[in-house]
Amino acid sequence: MTYTHRHLLGIEPLHPAEITTILDLAETYVEQNRSGDKHSDALRGLTQINMFFENSTRTQASFELAGKRLGADVMNMSMQTSSVKKGETLIDTALTLNAMHPDLLVVRHPHSGAVDLLAQKVNCAVLNAGDGRHEHPTQALLDALTIRRKKGRLHRLTIAICGDIAHSRVARSNLILLGKMENRVRLIGPPTLMPTGVAEFGCEVYDDMKKGLEGADVVMMLRLQKERMDGGFIPSEREYYHRYGLDAEKLAFAKDDAIVMHPGPMNRGVEIDGTIADDINRSVIQEQVEMGVAVRMAAMDLLARNLRAARAA
């Protein structure tokens, strides 16, 4: 299997063959997770520490479940009550953890680049569970697995990413991954929620939802990240929903078999109509959650193999 990296810090360093390797291994874990015996010993004898400096439900729960199903000793650090709150620096935290000899470190942090900095200071494998506005690689990988399973392929699709592009690490990681796999990517949202230099991303940009969704195979909605906004990016949530919230009228412009995605948590009636989110024929939001566990199992399995090989060398 082709995956040579010591860490998983972002999609950017990955080649298409490495992305495919992760997804192919994740497929086997999907089947395992649906079987009677969900456990294996791929991480037996290894210690996994989850450090979430930002609140999380899906990502933290799925990383914890993934580690336990692979046989790791899993520890969740409560960063809200840790020494970070007493003024300890990120580097000192990394050195303290390093002295405990963990094997896998899963980190979510509000500042872009913080996870990369930690990776430079520890002797274990590091997985980025989201850093600031930078990247969220396992989310993009689970989205890719969901698309591949539903569409039968992960190339030459028209994929619309809609909403708060500027503040979204999910959008950035998906944009990179889907571009590497030769898809046509459209970004849809108000100009105030588009990142600077968006024209250089190699994608199409629309501020009209209906035009942007025309002929799309996949419609990926994003959460309005109000916690990262420091100004008036939208007139009101009601106006935003009217123009950019996904409802049946707007979805009708996409292909008849287009699937609807959302990384969660959802703001129903703001980014997406509840009936669309719950439509079992169109929505794959719950499948995304299921694929998240399998993808994180695959990523940790591959990193553990490389870690053991490096230690044996």
Summary of the structure (lengths in Angstrom):
residues: 313
radius of gyration: 19.4
end to end distance: 18.6
largest distance: 59.6
contacts: 1063
relative contact order: 0.16
helix: 45%
strand: 16%
